[in-house]
Amino acid sequence: VEEFVEPGELFTFKLRIENRGLDTELLYPKIYDVSGISREGQPLFEMKGQTSPHMISEWVTFDRDQISVVAGGKDEVTVIIQVPADASPGAHVGAVSLSKDPPTGVQQGSSIGYEVRSIVSLRVSGDVVEKSKIKEFFTDQIFFSTADVKFTTTILNEGNVFVRPKGFIVIKNMFGSKVDTIPVNDGQASVY
């Protein structure tokens, strides 16, 4: 879920659930804050007690505390996000999930944990800063005799919103003639 929101806005959406299993499932909605993205593009989740200026967990509630979905059945849960009137401009990211594990304090018999998380990326309007730079750009060697070249680049996001850098690497031979052009970030991966 990616949305532009205003400070003070109430934003809702629905998570649709389909139980493809053979048993009725009791699921609990949960919210997690995202603190960043790994080099592999995976979200990094805040640990309990951590705080971040980009968190949304305190803004999120659900229309139900638990959802029971019969085998082969479908249901949905409404996610309610109340953006505070004083929310800082820029990116605020979290993940909503449906888990078989009950929230802390709810007693239940033993179970196998399972959870599906959906990323929620909100961009709060205001004085956003879109600024990034190339921190590193290199190859694993200086001279190449084959076209099998590994490029590594690190983009530093100095702003307060996600950036999706893209462009091209132009390859020239030692005489300055263009040999190839390689697109960068075709998949439009974000930098947190």
Backbone hydrogen bonds, N-H to C=O, Kabsch-Sander energy under -0.5 kcal/mol:
donor,donor_aa,acceptor,acceptor_aa,energy
3,E,121,S,-2.3
5,V,123,R,-2.2
8,G,83,V,-0.6
8,G,84,P,-0.8
9,E,6,E,-2.2
11,F,9,E,-0.6
11,F,81,I,-3.2
13,F,79,V,-1.7
15,L,77,V,-2.9
16,R,14,K,-0.6
17,I,75,D,-3.3
19,N,73,G,-2.8
20,R,18,E,-0.9
25,E,69,V,-2.8
27,L,25,E,-0.6
27,L,67,I,-3.3
28,Y,99,S,-2.7
30,K,97,S,-2.1
32,Y,95,A,-2.5
34,V,93,V,-2.0
35,S,33,D,-0.5
35,S,44,L,-3.0
36,G,44,L,-1.1
38,S,42,Q,-3.4
41,G,38,S,-2.1
44,L,36,G,-2.9
45,F,43,P,-0.5
46,E,33,D,-2.6
50,Q,47,M,-2.2
55,M,52,S,-1.4
59,W,56,I,-2.3
60,V,56,I,-0.7
60,V,57,S,-0.8
61,T,80,I,-2.5
63,D,78,T,-1.8
67,I,27,L,-2.9
69,V,25,E,-2.9
69,V,67,I,-0.6
70,V,68,S,-0.5
72,G,19,N,-1.6
73,G,70,V,-2.6
75,D,17,I,-2.2
77,V,15,L,-2.0
79,V,13,F,-3.5
80,I,61,T,-3.0
80,I,78,T,-0.5
81,I,11,F,-3.2
81,I,79,V,-0.5
82,Q,59,W,-2.4
82,Q,80,I,-0.6
83,V,9,E,-2.7
83,V,81,I,-0.8
87,A,84,P,-1.7
90,G,124,V,-2.6
91,A,160,N,-3.3
92,H,122,L,-2.5
93,V,54,H,-1.6
94,G,120,V,-2.4
95,A,32,Y,-2.5
96,V,118,S,-2.5
97,S,30,K,-2.4
98,L,116,V,-1.4
99,S,28,Y,-2.4
100,K,114,Y,-1.9
106,V,103,P,-2.0
107,Q,105,G,-0.6
113,G,111,S,-0.6
116,V,98,L,-1.3
118,S,96,V,-3.2
120,V,94,G,-3.1
121,S,1,V,-3.5
121,S,119,I,-0.5
122,L,92,H,-3.0
122,L,120,V,-0.6
123,R,3,E,-2.5
124,V,90,G,-2.8
124,V,122,L,-0.6
125,S,5,V,-2.4
128,V,126,G,-1.9
130,E,128,V,-0.5
131,K,129,V,-0.8
133,K,156,L,-2.0
135,K,133,K,-0.7
135,K,154,T,-3.1
136,E,154,T,-1.5
138,F,152,T,-2.5
140,D,150,K,-0.8
149,V,147,A,-1.6
151,F,149,V,-0.6
152,T,138,F,-2.9
154,T,136,E,-2.2
156,L,133,K,-3.1
157,N,155,I,-0.6
158,E,131,K,-2.4
158,E,156,L,-0.8
159,G,131,K,-0.8
160,N,129,V,-1.8
161,V,129,V,-0.7
163,V,191,V,-1.7
167,G,184,V,-1.1
169,I,182,I,-2.9
170,V,168,F,-0.6
171,I,169,I,-0.6
171,I,180,D,-3.1
173,N,177,S,-2.5
176,G,173,N,-2.2
179,V,171,I,-3.7
180,D,171,I,-1.5
182,I,169,I,-2.8
184,V,167,G,-2.7
188,Q,185,N,-1.8
191,V,163,V,-2.6
192,Y,190,S,-0.5
